[in-house]
Structure formats: C-alpha cells, structure tokens
Amino acid sequence: MGTHGTSDGVTVAEAVDHAAPLFGAALDLTARLDLEGVLEGFVESAAQLTGARYAALGVLDNRGETATFVHHGVDAETARLLGHTPRGRGVLGAIPADGYLLIDDIATSPHFGGWPEHHPRMQTFLGVPVRIREQVFGRLYLADKPTGFTEADAAAMIQLAAAAAVAVENARLYTAARDRERWVAVSQDITTTLLEGTEEEEALAMIAAKIREVARADAALIILPSVGDTWACEIADGVGASDVVGAVFPPEGRAMTVLANGTGMIVDSLSRARSMRVPQLGRYGPALYAPMLAQGTGIGVLILLRLQGEPEFTGSELAMAESVASQAALALELAGARHAQDVAALLDERQRISRDLHDLAIQQLFATGMQLEAARAAVAKSGPELAWVATTLEDSLTSVDDSVRQIRSIVHSLREPDTAVVLVERLRREASLARTGLSFAPSLVIDVDGEVVSDDEREARLVGTIADRVDPDISDDVVAVVREGLANAARHARASSVQVRVTVHGSGPTGHVAVEVEDDGAGVNPASTRRSGLDNLAVRARRHGGTFSLGTTESGRGTLLSWQVPLT
C-alpha cells in the first residue's frame, strides 16, 4: 500500500539528522548554473541523502508527460535495453502535486501496472513533486532503500526539491541570458552580411543555418512565395533538409496562419498531429513558426524543427526567433533596395562616361581628322617631294578613324556591358558561378556543327563562328536558359552531376541553337516548385519560334531541360 502525506509528522531528531547534509546539498545545487548539471546533481544528492539504490527525475512537458529523464543506479546497458523513458503513469503518475507518496512494496500498490521488460525489480518507493512557481516541473522518484523510506526522508526530499527548483530557475535565467546574447550576435551577423551585398539566396541559406544553430534546432526552413498564390520551402538547413525543399505549404496550414496573423507559434510535436498537410514534416517533433515581417508585410515564414523526443521550444525562444526573423526580413529589403540603388548608380555612371566619350572625345577626333584631311590635301598639291608627308597624314587619318570606331565600341559596351563579352565566355562564367549553389562544377560542352570548342588553337575560330551566327538577342536568351537551368538543378534536383550542352548547327533561318541542361538528381516536381523561371524560358522560346520542354532523362532518373530556337 502507499501513503500520501506531508512532512508535518517529522520529529526534531530526524530533522537534525538530515539538516547538515541537506544544507550542503542545497548549497551545491544553487551554486550551479548549468541546467543539466543541476538536474544530475539533484538526483545524485537525493540518492545519497536517503540511501536509495535507485533515483530518477522525470521533467514534464506541457502535456504532463515525461520530456527529460535523469536517472541514477541503472547501468547504461539496462537503460539501453529499456529503450524509451518512463511515461510518468501508474505509480509515477500517482505522486501528488503537493506532499509525497510512500510505498513499502511497489508490487502491491493499486497503481502498479507491471514491470516493463528488462526493468530492475524494486520494492520500497518515495515520490516527491518538484514545483516551480506553483507549477509541477517534474517528479523525483526514489526506490530500494534497504531499511525503507521514512517521513523524514520525504520531508528532506521536499526541502531538497525546493532548493532544486531555485537552482533550476537560476540555471534557466542564466541560459536565457546567454541565449539572448547569442541571438543578438546572430542578428548582427545577418544584418552585416546582408548589407555587405550578399546575393539573396545565399543570404537566406546563411540565415537558416545561423538561426538553426543558435536555436539548437535540428532543421530550419524558410517558406517563400511560389507559383501563383502558393508558398513553398525554398531554403532548408539541417536534418532532412533535402527532403523538405520544394514542399508546398497549404493556405489553411500553420505556416500560412502565422503569416496572416503576424504572430509566431509553438507546436509541442508535429509527429503527434492528427493530420499532416506537409508529410515531409512528419519525422519531426517540436516546432517553432516565426513570421518574417518587413514593415508589417509578411515576406516569408521561418520554421525551426527538432527531432522527436527533443525538448520543446520555449516562449523566450519564440520571442527571439520572431525578432531575428523580422530583422532579417527588413535587412533583406534594405539589401535589395541598396543593390538596386548601386545598380542604378553604376548604370548612370556608365551613361555619363559613354556620353562624354561620344560628345567630347569623338567630336574632338572628328575635328582633328578634318584638320589632317585639309593638311593632306594641301601637301598633295605641293609636289612629289612631300609625298612622304602625305603618306604620314594618310596613316594618321586611318588611326583617327580606328580610334573613333574603338570609342564607339566602348560606348556600346558601357551601355550594354554583357554584349562586349562573347557568348562562349558568358556561358563559361555562368557555369563557374553555378559552382557555389551546386557544391560542384557543372560540365559545359559547346559545339559548332559537331566540333567542340576547346582550349586550343581552334577556339578563336569557333568562338568567332558562334558570334557571327548567333545574334545578340538570341545570345542573351541562351545565357538566361543556362542560368535558369543551373539554378533549378541547384535548388531542387539534389544532383551529384549536371551537364550543360550548347549546340550551334547551321546558320540563318535553316540553322538552330539548342541548350540542354541534364542532371542525375531526384527531378523537378512541377506541382511543388517555383515555376516562374521555367515559364519565362518557354516565353523566350516562343518569341523566336522555338521549343522548350522539361522532363525526365532517358535513364528515368534526373531532369532534362531542352530549349531550341532557329538562328533567324
């Protein structure tokens, strides 16, 4: 049978016997600032003070179930064989919120439901609640004291539990203060990186990684606008990240609710949800949703995830995540505005330089040329003895004409900087830039009528042939197709290799240029990825009377992007 009670019946002698060691144990606990150390020290002290063979502390979650279990007396192999921690039911669940529970023989208790397989057999039992601010934080379990537990033991454990509660609260406050410092540091890092001009996708990946680390989460997701009115996971970091990228989040789900309300949310466990609208999240337990707000407008949702069995997120973690997410959103907007301003300033400067070259340098050269022409005509009338002067003036006029053409070319390149670079070089630059997103270098093959462009003496001839056959308008579209194909492979394919093939065959209306981007990844799911870029490629193909398709490769694995237009 069991006894429920308080410590009122303890004698003075019994209280004195426990006073000194209890006071020492309490001081030791309250001197610690590490929460894990506090919990372990509490269990160890409880076992030593009472002489119990076994001791354990079950920390409860918001549902009243065991979230953390700290034990003493059970060896590592037995704990491994037991598997899951006790759920806090039966005898353990019978511990009152106030007072204690004493049992002389656990097996005879009406609350006893049998021993789990591999569980050591126990007889005497003492259970005491651990309360913090009138809430039951956890339960202390003690078992197998040779002489049996007494009311003095119960009274001592109630006092030790009170000291442990203070130590836990101090450790929590200390941890919260340290966490705030780390969150502030991460926030500053994010803002600095964004304002230094980092590309948006790279910046978002950095935000997910840093926030996941500071929040001690197993995964971090960033949900962004996708096709039409849908929102999808575009950035993911941590456990299972590759499986979640591209997942669409429904309008009635938690993420969209958080976005609409502008307020974050904590979920105790996604794995216990009755319905899972995003199946890829079923592997996770605790979750935290924080809206990314910029000037009151939601531009995305940050989701932090922990694996099943990990501690739930706290209210303070939610508040810090909301603050950093909003600051990151604002920094993204500022970085975008600054980038646009820098581009505009660069274009204005190029326009000014080109205008000065055209209006001043060319006009001055024209005037110089006219003077040289007049001098050449005068010398020509002077007779053969000044023929060498006429020849020199003729050469000078030719040089002036060449200078005018060069300046005009420079002016044109300033106004359209990419047109100054040949198509082959632009394609190589795109392949080089894609290395960062793919984590490996893609293969690039360019051929003209079956002859591959390579680094040898034939390259200049083939590069010139491509420049002659492919006009600037089509060249721009070819570069855009390659860029979008590589971006999609980096974002969605999860590939280990990507091949880009650009083929120029024939010339004029009967010729064509074709682009193929092939990867060996999981493929692009049209229903769950952003398609605005792909739709743009179809428009580019139709504009030239060409074709565009996106499908699987001949092997059935991976994605093949095909784009072809005539050389009109």
Secondary structure, DSSP 8 states (H G I E B T S, - for coil): -EEEE-STT--HHHHHHHHHHHHHHHHHHHT---HHHHHHHHHHHHHHHHT-SEEEEEEE-TTSSEEEEEEESS-HHHHHHH-S---S-TTGGGS-SSSEEEES-GGGSTT-----TT------EEEEEEEETTEEEEEEEEE--TT---HHHHHHHHHHHHHHHHHHHHHHHHHHHHHHHHHHHHHHHHHHHHHTT--HHHHHHHHHHHHHHHTT-SEEEEEEE-STT-EEEEEEEETTHHHHTT-EE-TTSHHHHHHHHT--EEES-GGG-S--SSGGGTTEEEEEEEEEEETTEEEEEEEEEEETTS----HHHHHHHHHHHHHHHHHHHHHHHHHHHHHHHHHHHHHHHHHHIIIIIIHHHHHHHHHHHHHHHHHHTT-GGGHHHHHHHHHHHHHHHHHHHHHHHHHHHHHSGGGGS-HHHHHHHHHHHHHHHHSS--EEEEEETTEE--SSTTHHHHHHHHHHHS-HHHHHHHHHHHHHHHHHIIIII--S-EEEEEEEES-GGG-EEEEEEEE-SS---TTSS--HHHHHHHHHHHHTT-EEEEEE-TTSSSEEEEEEEE--
